[in-house]
Amino acid sequence: MTATLILGKDVSEEIYAELRQRIETLKAKGVTPGLAVVLVGDDPASQVYVRKKGEMCEELGMHSTIIRMPGDTTQEELMTKVNELNNDSAVHGFLVQLPLPAHLDEEQVINAISPSKDADCFHPSNVGRMLIGEPDFLPATPAGVQQMLIRSGIETAGKHVVVVGRSNIVGKPMSAMMIQKGAGADSTVTTVHSRTKDLAAITRQADILIVAIGKARFITKDMVKEGAVVIDVGTNRVEDPTHPKGSRLVGDVDFEEVKEVASYITPVPGGVGPMTICMLMANAVKAAERTMEVSE
Ligand code: GUN
């Protein structure tokens, strides 16, 4: 058996078509949804992500602001910028690209973002709302994974979902989302991580295996049940002398061997990757819609 591929490009295109309609509706009421992104320093990967976010805003007809601040920006300067964005009515949602340079306090910055403009859904109040099943926003990457499951017609209710990884950005919110009531959830969830004993014995029980541990090809064929759905959130650069760049991207799953046992699988690149920006855009559109609800 070779697994069916779930491609982020296909799923995100469906969602972008829906977002375009919602953006048109907002524009007809005189509101152009606006997303701002703050980038501190010149981390090359962050520069690429930030550029892509700006380009996608423009493609969708949204207003995009990219604020580039030097690597030696002080905490006070960054906090002042966050406050400015909190008070700028043309900015419906914004985010501060992570990681920040080591001298800056990420937690203090995230806590200062107005929860109503928190496009990443990183603010503790939004994380808490999601946990109690009353979300305003959803964190982009886990929400993207959930949309891939829903829109591929994969049943999640009553299924054993094993999440590999416990980061604040993916693993923890992913586990929390899958135990909620409702579409694309209602699952029985186990979270495993670097300190889990006999991790493979648990991953082998997964009907749906979601992997975000940040280790290249960590999940091998023997760790996956025949017929499982495998979602790979990892992106790791590995050396490959046969590749023009001398390296290439691989996931946290050994794709070539796991695709032989899985029923569905996401490749890297081309799987979950495009979903993160897509769901970020969805959060920005939702933030703009909320301002209309408040003013109507
Ligand atoms: N760095 C890597 N992923 C993300 C993300 O989703 N949001 C922000 N703000 N920074 C990131």
py3Dmol code that shows the C-alpha trace and the ligand (Angstrom):
import py3Dmol

protein = """\
ATOM      1  CA  MET A   1       0.000   0.000   0.000  1.00  0.00           C
ATOM      2  CA  THR A   2       1.213   3.506  -0.778  1.00  0.00           C
ATOM      3  CA  ALA A   3      -0.351   6.342   1.182  1.00  0.00           C
ATOM      4  CA  THR A   4      -2.511   9.074  -0.348  1.00  0.00           C
ATOM      5  CA  LEU A   5      -0.766  12.454  -0.162  1.00  0.00           C
ATOM      6  CA  ILE A   6      -2.373  15.389   1.647  1.00  0.00           C
ATOM      7  CA  LEU A   7      -0.982  18.569   0.079  1.00  0.00           C
ATOM      8  CA  GLY A   8      -1.082  21.909   1.852  1.00  0.00           C
ATOM      9  CA  LYS A   9      -1.241  23.740  -1.468  1.00  0.00           C
ATOM     10  CA  ASP A  10      -4.569  22.078  -2.372  1.00  0.00           C
ATOM     11  CA  VAL A  11      -6.135  22.491   1.076  1.00  0.00           C
ATOM     12  CA  SER A  12      -4.938  26.092   1.448  1.00  0.00           C
ATOM     13  CA  GLU A  13      -6.321  27.027  -1.988  1.00  0.00           C
ATOM     14  CA  GLU A  14      -9.779  25.969  -0.842  1.00  0.00           C
ATOM     15  CA  ILE A  15      -9.441  28.125   2.270  1.00  0.00           C
ATOM     16  CA  TYR A  16      -8.016  31.097   0.338  1.00  0.00           C
ATOM     17  CA  ALA A  17     -11.056  31.003  -1.972  1.00  0.00           C
ATOM     18  CA  GLU A  18     -13.298  31.304   1.110  1.00  0.00           C
ATOM     19  CA  LEU A  19     -11.118  34.049   2.615  1.00  0.00           C
ATOM     20  CA  ARG A  20     -11.242  36.067  -0.631  1.00  0.00           C
ATOM     21  CA  GLN A  21     -15.033  36.171  -0.348  1.00  0.00           C
ATOM     22  CA  ARG A  22     -14.898  37.288   3.275  1.00  0.00           C
ATOM     23  CA  ILE A  23     -12.331  39.984   2.345  1.00  0.00           C
ATOM     24  CA  GLU A  24     -14.660  41.208  -0.440  1.00  0.00           C
ATOM     25  CA  THR A  25     -17.524  41.453   2.051  1.00  0.00           C
ATOM     26  CA  LEU A  26     -15.350  43.479   4.443  1.00  0.00           C
ATOM     27  CA  LYS A  27     -14.147  45.761   1.657  1.00  0.00           C
ATOM     28  CA  ALA A  28     -17.745  46.388   0.569  1.00  0.00           C
ATOM     29  CA  LYS A  29     -18.279  47.721   4.097  1.00  0.00           C
ATOM     30  CA  GLY A  30     -15.196  49.960   3.795  1.00  0.00           C
ATOM     31  CA  VAL A  31     -12.762  47.790   5.761  1.00  0.00           C
ATOM     32  CA  THR A  32      -9.534  46.394   4.303  1.00  0.00           C
ATOM     33  CA  PRO A  33      -8.194  43.723   6.654  1.00  0.00           C
ATOM     34  CA  GLY A  34      -4.648  44.605   7.695  1.00  0.00           C
ATOM     35  CA  LEU A  35      -1.862  42.406   9.056  1.00  0.00           C
ATOM     36  CA  ALA A  36       1.402  43.797  10.424  1.00  0.00           C
ATOM     37  CA  VAL A  37       4.536  41.748  11.013  1.00  0.00           C
ATOM     38  CA  VAL A  38       7.446  42.905  13.167  1.00  0.00           C
ATOM     39  CA  LEU A  39      10.864  41.472  12.346  1.00  0.00           C
ATOM     40  CA  VAL A  40      13.765  42.200  14.677  1.00  0.00           C
ATOM     41  CA  GLY A  41      17.246  41.474  13.307  1.00  0.00           C
ATOM     42  CA  ASP A  42      18.229  39.659  10.129  1.00  0.00           C
ATOM     43  CA  ASP A  43      17.741  35.931  10.747  1.00  0.00           C
ATOM     44  CA  PRO A  44      17.636  34.544   7.172  1.00  0.00           C
ATOM     45  CA  ALA A  45      14.799  32.024   7.746  1.00  0.00           C
ATOM     46  CA  SER A  46      12.666  34.681   9.492  1.00  0.00           C
ATOM     47  CA  GLN A  47      13.245  37.085   6.602  1.00  0.00           C
ATOM     48  CA  VAL A  48      11.878  34.506   4.156  1.00  0.00           C
ATOM     49  CA  TYR A  49       8.800  33.781   6.339  1.00  0.00           C
ATOM     50  CA  VAL A  50       8.068  37.480   6.823  1.00  0.00           C
ATOM     51  CA  ARG A  51       8.400  38.232   3.111  1.00  0.00           C
ATOM     52  CA  LYS A  52       6.003  35.361   2.305  1.00  0.00           C
ATOM     53  CA  LYS A  53       3.442  36.668   4.813  1.00  0.00           C
ATOM     54  CA  GLY A  54       3.566  40.125   3.209  1.00  0.00           C
ATOM     55  CA  GLU A  55       3.240  38.693  -0.308  1.00  0.00           C
ATOM     56  CA  MET A  56       0.237  36.597   0.663  1.00  0.00           C
ATOM     57  CA  CYS A  57      -1.525  39.629   2.177  1.00  0.00           C
ATOM     58  CA  GLU A  58      -1.054  41.490  -1.073  1.00  0.00           C
ATOM     59  CA  GLU A  59      -2.230  38.542  -3.156  1.00  0.00           C
ATOM     60  CA  LEU A  60      -5.440  38.437  -1.116  1.00  0.00           C
ATOM     61  CA  GLY A  61      -5.973  42.217  -1.334  1.00  0.00           C
ATOM     62  CA  MET A  62      -5.252  42.734   2.357  1.00  0.00           C
ATOM     63  CA  HIS A  63      -3.223  45.592   3.791  1.00  0.00           C
ATOM     64  CA  SER A  64       0.278  44.519   4.793  1.00  0.00           C
ATOM     65  CA  THR A  65       2.791  46.340   6.980  1.00  0.00           C
ATOM     66  CA  ILE A  66       6.243  44.921   7.604  1.00  0.00           C
ATOM     67  CA  ILE A  67       8.216  46.622  10.346  1.00  0.00           C
ATOM     68  CA  ARG A  68      11.914  45.818  10.261  1.00  0.00           C
ATOM     69  CA  MET A  69      13.842  46.705  13.414  1.00  0.00           C
ATOM     70  CA  PRO A  70      17.616  46.369  13.859  1.00  0.00           C
ATOM     71  CA  GLY A  71      19.140  43.417  15.733  1.00  0.00           C
ATOM     72  CA  ASP A  72      20.217  45.718  18.608  1.00  0.00           C
ATOM     73  CA  THR A  73      16.653  46.987  19.241  1.00  0.00           C
ATOM     74  CA  THR A  74      16.034  47.360  22.988  1.00  0.00           C
ATOM     75  CA  GLN A  75      13.169  45.723  24.868  1.00  0.00           C
ATOM     76  CA  GLU A  76      11.709  49.185  25.478  1.00  0.00           C
ATOM     77  CA  GLU A  77      11.791  50.083  21.778  1.00  0.00           C
ATOM     78  CA  LEU A  78      10.066  46.825  20.855  1.00  0.00           C
ATOM     79  CA  MET A  79       7.424  47.265  23.576  1.00  0.00           C
ATOM     80  CA  THR A  80       6.761  50.795  22.267  1.00  0.00           C
ATOM     81  CA  LYS A  81       6.232  49.361  18.766  1.00  0.00           C
ATOM     82  CA  VAL A  82       3.834  46.699  20.094  1.00  0.00           C
ATOM     83  CA  ASN A  83       1.831  49.420  21.859  1.00  0.00           C
ATOM     84  CA  GLU A  84       1.707  51.498  18.681  1.00  0.00           C
ATOM     85  CA  LEU A  85       0.306  48.528  16.758  1.00  0.00           C
ATOM     86  CA  ASN A  86      -2.197  47.783  19.546  1.00  0.00           C
ATOM     87  CA  ASN A  87      -3.508  51.347  19.040  1.00  0.00           C
ATOM     88  CA  ASP A  88      -3.391  51.508  15.213  1.00  0.00           C
ATOM     89  CA  SER A  89      -6.928  50.989  13.886  1.00  0.00           C
ATOM     90  CA  ALA A  90      -5.660  50.119  10.355  1.00  0.00           C
ATOM     91  CA  VAL A  91      -3.889  47.074  11.842  1.00  0.00           C
ATOM     92  CA  HIS A  92      -6.455  44.374  12.652  1.00  0.00           C
ATOM     93  CA  GLY A  93      -3.919  41.697  13.520  1.00  0.00           C
ATOM     94  CA  PHE A  94      -0.178  41.586  13.998  1.00  0.00           C
ATOM     95  CA  LEU A  95       2.626  39.341  15.139  1.00  0.00           C
ATOM     96  CA  VAL A  96       6.233  39.604  16.201  1.00  0.00           C
ATOM     97  CA  GLN A  97       8.286  37.073  14.281  1.00  0.00           C
ATOM     98  CA  LEU A  98      10.117  34.599  16.532  1.00  0.00           C
ATOM     99  CA  PRO A  99      12.781  33.801  17.516  1.00  0.00           C
ATOM    100  CA  LEU A 100      13.791  37.215  18.817  1.00  0.00           C
ATOM    101  CA  PRO A 101      17.474  38.079  19.346  1.00  0.00           C
ATOM    102  CA  ALA A 102      18.678  36.528  22.626  1.00  0.00           C
ATOM    103  CA  HIS A 103      18.766  39.814  24.613  1.00  0.00           C
ATOM    104  CA  LEU A 104      14.986  40.339  24.164  1.00  0.00           C
ATOM    105  CA  ASP A 105      12.283  38.865  26.413  1.00  0.00           C
ATOM    106  CA  GLU A 106       9.815  37.020  24.143  1.00  0.00           C
ATOM    107  CA  GLU A 107       7.311  36.307  26.880  1.00  0.00           C
ATOM    108  CA  GLN A 108       7.002  39.968  27.856  1.00  0.00           C
ATOM    109  CA  VAL A 109       6.484  40.907  24.188  1.00  0.00           C
ATOM    110  CA  ILE A 110       3.778  38.256  23.609  1.00  0.00           C
ATOM    111  CA  ASN A 111       1.990  39.280  26.817  1.00  0.00           C
ATOM    112  CA  ALA A 112       1.913  42.900  25.605  1.00  0.00           C
ATOM    113  CA  ILE A 113       0.104  42.105  22.330  1.00  0.00           C
ATOM    114  CA  SER A 114      -3.577  42.993  22.539  1.00  0.00           C
ATOM    115  CA  PRO A 115      -5.444  39.614  22.578  1.00  0.00           C
ATOM    116  CA  SER A 116      -7.913  40.987  19.999  1.00  0.00           C
ATOM    117  CA  LYS A 117      -5.021  41.563  17.546  1.00  0.00           C
ATOM    118  CA  ASP A 118      -3.014  38.415  18.346  1.00  0.00           C
ATOM    119  CA  ALA A 119      -2.837  36.877  14.844  1.00  0.00           C
ATOM    120  CA  ASP A 120      -0.536  34.065  16.051  1.00  0.00           C
ATOM    121  CA  CYS A 121      -2.814  33.114  18.979  1.00  0.00           C
ATOM    122  CA  PHE A 122       0.227  33.072  21.274  1.00  0.00           C
ATOM    123  CA  HIS A 123      -1.165  35.372  24.006  1.00  0.00           C
ATOM    124  CA  PRO A 124      -1.948  33.408  27.208  1.00  0.00           C
ATOM    125  CA  SER A 125      -5.539  34.663  27.184  1.00  0.00           C
ATOM    126  CA  ASN A 126      -6.108  33.299  23.654  1.00  0.00           C
ATOM    127  CA  VAL A 127      -4.348  30.031  24.525  1.00  0.00           C
ATOM    128  CA  GLY A 128      -6.652  29.767  27.549  1.00  0.00           C
ATOM    129  CA  ARG A 129      -9.778  30.480  25.476  1.00  0.00           C
ATOM    130  CA  MET A 130      -8.773  27.765  23.033  1.00  0.00           C
ATOM    131  CA  LEU A 131      -8.188  25.334  25.912  1.00  0.00           C
ATOM    132  CA  ILE A 132     -11.668  25.873  27.374  1.00  0.00           C
ATOM    133  CA  GLY A 133     -13.281  25.482  23.954  1.00  0.00           C
ATOM    134  CA  GLU A 134     -14.196  29.146  23.423  1.00  0.00           C
ATOM    135  CA  PRO A 135     -11.556  30.247  20.945  1.00  0.00           C
ATOM    136  CA  ASP A 136     -11.300  33.702  19.380  1.00  0.00           C
ATOM    137  CA  PHE A 137      -8.326  32.701  17.255  1.00  0.00           C
ATOM    138  CA  LEU A 138      -6.623  29.365  16.690  1.00  0.00           C
ATOM    139  CA  PRO A 139      -2.841  28.886  16.559  1.00  0.00           C
ATOM    140  CA  ALA A 140      -1.929  28.766  12.867  1.00  0.00           C
ATOM    141  CA  THR A 141       0.015  25.539  12.452  1.00  0.00           C
ATOM    142  CA  PRO A 142      -2.249  23.275  14.571  1.00  0.00           C
ATOM    143  CA  ALA A 143      -5.316  24.875  12.949  1.00  0.00           C
ATOM    144  CA  GLY A 144      -3.774  24.129   9.551  1.00  0.00           C
ATOM    145  CA  VAL A 145      -3.267  20.473  10.489  1.00  0.00           C
ATOM    146  CA  GLN A 146      -6.873  20.252  11.670  1.00  0.00           C
ATOM    147  CA  GLN A 147      -8.132  21.737   8.388  1.00  0.00           C
ATOM    148  CA  MET A 148      -6.063  19.193   6.438  1.00  0.00           C
ATOM    149  CA  LEU A 149      -7.766  16.379   8.363  1.00  0.00           C
ATOM    150  CA  ILE A 150     -11.271  17.843   7.995  1.00  0.00           C
ATOM    151  CA  ARG A 151     -10.958  18.692   4.309  1.00  0.00           C
ATOM    152  CA  SER A 152      -9.437  15.300   3.456  1.00  0.00           C
ATOM    153  CA  GLY A 153     -12.515  13.645   4.982  1.00  0.00           C
ATOM    154  CA  ILE A 154     -10.534  11.949   7.754  1.00  0.00           C
ATOM    155  CA  GLU A 155     -12.677  10.951  10.740  1.00  0.00           C
ATOM    156  CA  THR A 156     -11.153  12.177  14.013  1.00  0.00           C
ATOM    157  CA  ALA A 157     -13.999  11.448  16.485  1.00  0.00           C
ATOM    158  CA  GLY A 158     -13.047   8.608  18.804  1.00  0.00           C
ATOM    159  CA  LYS A 159      -9.718   8.099  17.039  1.00  0.00           C
ATOM    160  CA  HIS A 160      -6.467   7.780  18.939  1.00  0.00           C
ATOM    161  CA  VAL A 161      -4.377  10.824  18.011  1.00  0.00           C
ATOM    162  CA  VAL A 162      -0.750  10.682  19.114  1.00  0.00           C
ATOM    163  CA  VAL A 163       1.044  14.050  19.067  1.00  0.00           C
ATOM    164  CA  VAL A 164       4.836  13.802  19.092  1.00  0.00           C
ATOM    165  CA  GLY A 165       6.278  17.000  20.600  1.00  0.00           C
ATOM    166  CA  ARG A 166       5.203  19.485  23.271  1.00  0.00           C
ATOM    167  CA  SER A 167       6.192  22.938  21.997  1.00  0.00           C
ATOM    168  CA  ASN A 168       4.012  25.938  22.821  1.00  0.00           C
ATOM    169  CA  ILE A 169       3.621  26.652  19.084  1.00  0.00           C
ATOM    170  CA  VAL A 170       2.598  23.186  17.851  1.00  0.00           C
ATOM    171  CA  GLY A 171       2.575  20.173  20.206  1.00  0.00           C
ATOM    172  CA  LYS A 172       0.685  21.558  23.209  1.00  0.00           C
ATOM    173  CA  PRO A 173      -2.005  23.488  21.281  1.00  0.00           C
ATOM    174  CA  MET A 174      -2.391  20.596  18.811  1.00  0.00           C
ATOM    175  CA  SER A 175      -3.125  18.162  21.642  1.00  0.00           C
ATOM    176  CA  ALA A 176      -5.518  20.654  23.246  1.00  0.00           C
ATOM    177  CA  MET A 177      -7.407  21.197  19.986  1.00  0.00           C
ATOM    178  CA  MET A 178      -7.887  17.510  19.228  1.00  0.00           C
ATOM    179  CA  ILE A 179      -9.627  16.828  22.582  1.00  0.00           C
ATOM    180  CA  GLN A 180     -12.196  19.593  22.056  1.00  0.00           C
ATOM    181  CA  LYS A 181     -15.769  18.819  21.077  1.00  0.00           C
ATOM    182  CA  GLY A 182     -16.627  19.309  17.421  1.00  0.00           C
ATOM    183  CA  ALA A 183     -15.549  18.850  13.819  1.00  0.00           C
ATOM    184  CA  GLY A 184     -11.984  17.721  13.286  1.00  0.00           C
ATOM    185  CA  ALA A 185     -11.603  16.893  16.993  1.00  0.00           C
ATOM    186  CA  ASP A 186     -13.397  14.659  19.583  1.00  0.00           C
ATOM    187  CA  SER A 187     -10.254  12.506  19.602  1.00  0.00           C
ATOM    188  CA  THR A 188      -8.541  10.502  22.321  1.00  0.00           C
ATOM    189  CA  VAL A 189      -5.158  12.193  22.583  1.00  0.00           C
ATOM    190  CA  THR A 190      -1.770  11.063  23.831  1.00  0.00           C
ATOM    191  CA  THR A 191       1.155  13.508  23.816  1.00  0.00           C
ATOM    192  CA  VAL A 192       4.645  12.027  23.710  1.00  0.00           C
ATOM    193  CA  HIS A 193       7.990  13.848  23.897  1.00  0.00           C
ATOM    194  CA  SER A 194      11.721  13.484  24.462  1.00  0.00           C
ATOM    195  CA  ARG A 195      11.252  12.088  28.012  1.00  0.00           C
ATOM    196  CA  THR A 196       8.556   9.536  27.105  1.00  0.00           C
ATOM    197  CA  LYS A 197       9.439   5.909  27.865  1.00  0.00           C
ATOM    198  CA  ASP A 198       9.069   3.478  24.924  1.00  0.00           C
ATOM    199  CA  LEU A 199       7.769   6.182  22.608  1.00  0.00           C
ATOM    200  CA  ALA A 200       7.501   3.764  19.670  1.00  0.00           C
ATOM    201  CA  ALA A 201       5.073   1.524  21.578  1.00  0.00           C
ATOM    202  CA  ILE A 202       2.744   4.547  21.838  1.00  0.00           C
ATOM    203  CA  THR A 203       3.177   5.904  18.302  1.00  0.00           C
ATOM    204  CA  ARG A 204       2.303   2.396  17.020  1.00  0.00           C
ATOM    205  CA  GLN A 205      -1.133   2.770  18.641  1.00  0.00           C
ATOM    206  CA  ALA A 206      -1.924   5.980  16.738  1.00  0.00           C
ATOM    207  CA  ASP A 207      -4.775   6.107  14.256  1.00  0.00           C
ATOM    208  CA  ILE A 208      -3.577   9.636  13.513  1.00  0.00           C
ATOM    209  CA  LEU A 209       0.076  10.467  14.180  1.00  0.00           C
ATOM    210  CA  ILE A 210       1.013  14.173  14.267  1.00  0.00           C
ATOM    211  CA  VAL A 211       4.738  14.761  14.480  1.00  0.00           C
ATOM    212  CA  ALA A 212       6.382  18.033  15.549  1.00  0.00           C
ATOM    213  CA  ILE A 213       9.571  17.108  17.376  1.00  0.00           C
ATOM    214  CA  GLY A 214      12.142  18.860  15.180  1.00  0.00           C
ATOM    215  CA  LYS A 215      14.342  15.830  14.463  1.00  0.00           C
ATOM    216  CA  ALA A 216      15.000  14.785  10.875  1.00  0.00           C
ATOM    217  CA  ARG A 217      13.306  11.486   9.891  1.00  0.00           C
ATOM    218  CA  PHE A 218      12.704  10.615  13.566  1.00  0.00           C
ATOM    219  CA  ILE A 219       9.598   8.517  12.829  1.00  0.00           C
ATOM    220  CA  THR A 220      10.451   5.322  11.005  1.00  0.00           C
ATOM    221  CA  LYS A 221       8.209   2.639   9.485  1.00  0.00           C
ATOM    222  CA  ASP A 222       8.361   0.362  12.560  1.00  0.00           C
ATOM    223  CA  MET A 223       6.837   3.183  14.680  1.00  0.00           C
ATOM    224  CA  VAL A 224       3.671   3.480  12.580  1.00  0.00           C
ATOM    225  CA  LYS A 225       0.568   1.279  12.532  1.00  0.00           C
ATOM    226  CA  GLU A 226      -0.567  -0.073   9.146  1.00  0.00           C
ATOM    227  CA  GLY A 227      -3.199   2.330   7.776  1.00  0.00           C
ATOM    228  CA  ALA A 228      -2.421   5.252  10.120  1.00  0.00           C
ATOM    229  CA  VAL A 229      -2.791   8.870   8.999  1.00  0.00           C
ATOM    230  CA  VAL A 230       0.612  10.577   9.361  1.00  0.00           C
ATOM    231  CA  ILE A 231       0.946  14.365   9.543  1.00  0.00           C
ATOM    232  CA  ASP A 232       4.512  15.684   9.491  1.00  0.00           C
ATOM    233  CA  VAL A 233       4.959  19.211  10.877  1.00  0.00           C
ATOM    234  CA  GLY A 234       8.774  19.081  10.878  1.00  0.00           C
ATOM    235  CA  THR A 235      11.119  20.935   8.548  1.00  0.00           C
ATOM    236  CA  ASN A 236      14.773  20.050   8.948  1.00  0.00           C
ATOM    237  CA  ARG A 237      17.629  20.924   6.620  1.00  0.00           C
ATOM    238  CA  VAL A 238      19.937  17.960   5.995  1.00  0.00           C
ATOM    239  CA  GLU A 239      23.110  17.691   3.943  1.00  0.00           C
ATOM    240  CA  ASP A 240      22.648  16.141   0.516  1.00  0.00           C
ATOM    241  CA  PRO A 241      25.610  16.312  -1.859  1.00  0.00           C
ATOM    242  CA  THR A 242      23.385  15.201  -4.772  1.00  0.00           C
ATOM    243  CA  HIS A 243      21.264  18.340  -4.361  1.00  0.00           C
ATOM    244  CA  PRO A 244      22.332  21.577  -6.141  1.00  0.00           C
ATOM    245  CA  LYS A 245      22.337  23.505  -2.829  1.00  0.00           C
ATOM    246  CA  GLY A 246      24.228  20.721  -1.010  1.00  0.00           C
ATOM    247  CA  SER A 247      21.280  20.322   1.355  1.00  0.00           C
ATOM    248  CA  ARG A 248      17.530  19.766   1.300  1.00  0.00           C
ATOM    249  CA  LEU A 249      14.485  19.888   3.549  1.00  0.00           C
ATOM    250  CA  VAL A 250      13.125  16.740   5.185  1.00  0.00           C
ATOM    251  CA  GLY A 251      10.403  16.248   7.764  1.00  0.00           C
ATOM    252  CA  ASP A 252      10.353  14.568  11.167  1.00  0.00           C
ATOM    253  CA  VAL A 253       9.024  11.456   9.401  1.00  0.00           C
ATOM    254  CA  ASP A 254      11.024   9.129   7.175  1.00  0.00           C
ATOM    255  CA  PHE A 255       8.687   9.762   4.269  1.00  0.00           C
ATOM    256  CA  GLU A 256      10.017   7.138   1.842  1.00  0.00           C
ATOM    257  CA  GLU A 257       9.481   4.216   4.208  1.00  0.00           C
ATOM    258  CA  VAL A 258       6.463   5.459   6.193  1.00  0.00           C
ATOM    259  CA  LYS A 259       4.418   6.115   3.033  1.00  0.00           C
ATOM    260  CA  GLU A 260       4.449   2.332   2.514  1.00  0.00           C
ATOM    261  CA  VAL A 261       2.454   1.701   5.727  1.00  0.00           C
ATOM    262  CA  ALA A 262       0.369   4.886   6.167  1.00  0.00           C
ATOM    263  CA  SER A 263      -3.064   5.415   4.578  1.00  0.00           C
ATOM    264  CA  TYR A 264      -2.548   9.210   4.263  1.00  0.00           C
ATOM    265  CA  ILE A 265       0.678  11.183   4.639  1.00  0.00           C
ATOM    266  CA  THR A 266       1.868  14.783   4.273  1.00  0.00           C
ATOM    267  CA  PRO A 267       5.174  15.260   2.393  1.00  0.00           C
ATOM    268  CA  VAL A 268       7.899  17.788   3.329  1.00  0.00           C
ATOM    269  CA  PRO A 269       8.043  20.203   1.649  1.00  0.00           C
ATOM    270  CA  GLY A 270       4.504  20.692   0.280  1.00  0.00           C
ATOM    271  CA  GLY A 271       2.527  19.231   3.183  1.00  0.00           C
ATOM    272  CA  VAL A 272       1.723  21.226   6.311  1.00  0.00           C
ATOM    273  CA  GLY A 273       4.068  24.122   5.328  1.00  0.00           C
ATOM    274  CA  PRO A 274       1.622  26.222   3.239  1.00  0.00           C
ATOM    275  CA  MET A 275      -1.107  25.848   5.890  1.00  0.00           C
ATOM    276  CA  THR A 276       0.565  28.038   8.529  1.00  0.00           C
ATOM    277  CA  ILE A 277       0.471  31.255   6.493  1.00  0.00           C
ATOM    278  CA  CYS A 278      -3.031  30.375   5.309  1.00  0.00           C
ATOM    279  CA  MET A 279      -4.399  30.086   8.855  1.00  0.00           C
ATOM    280  CA  LEU A 280      -2.518  33.230   9.880  1.00  0.00           C
ATOM    281  CA  MET A 281      -4.391  35.060   7.108  1.00  0.00           C
ATOM    282  CA  ALA A 282      -7.627  33.509   8.402  1.00  0.00           C
ATOM    283  CA  ASN A 283      -6.886  34.942  11.869  1.00  0.00           C
ATOM    284  CA  ALA A 284      -6.230  38.414  10.402  1.00  0.00           C
ATOM    285  CA  VAL A 285      -9.522  38.305   8.469  1.00  0.00           C
ATOM    286  CA  LYS A 286     -11.343  37.147  11.608  1.00  0.00           C
ATOM    287  CA  ALA A 287      -9.784  40.027  13.595  1.00  0.00           C
ATOM    288  CA  ALA A 288     -11.075  42.500  10.999  1.00  0.00           C
ATOM    289  CA  GLU A 289     -14.550  40.908  11.050  1.00  0.00           C
ATOM    290  CA  ARG A 290     -14.615  41.245  14.855  1.00  0.00           C
ATOM    291  CA  THR A 291     -14.040  45.008  14.614  1.00  0.00           C
ATOM    292  CA  MET A 292     -17.126  45.213  12.345  1.00  0.00           C
ATOM    293  CA  GLU A 293     -19.203  43.216  14.842  1.00  0.00           C
ATOM    294  CA  VAL A 294     -18.152  45.583  17.612  1.00  0.00           C
ATOM    295  CA  SER A 295     -18.968  48.727  15.586  1.00  0.00           C
ATOM    296  CA  GLU A 296     -22.247  47.463  14.065  1.00  0.00           C
TER     297      GLU A 296
END
"""
ligand_1 = """\
11
GUN
N 8.580 31.594 13.975
C 8.346 30.359 13.476
N 7.019 30.141 13.371
C 6.417 31.262 13.807
C 5.056 31.647 13.925
O 4.119 30.896 13.622
N 4.837 32.904 14.421
C 5.845 33.731 14.787
N 5.524 34.929 15.281
N 7.120 33.405 14.690
C 7.395 32.172 14.195
"""
view = py3Dmol.view(width=600, height=400)
view.addModel(protein, "pdb")
view.setStyle({"model": 0}, {"cartoon": {"style": "trace"}})
view.addModel(ligand_1, "xyz")
view.setStyle({"model": 1}, {"stick": {}})
view.zoomTo()
view.show()
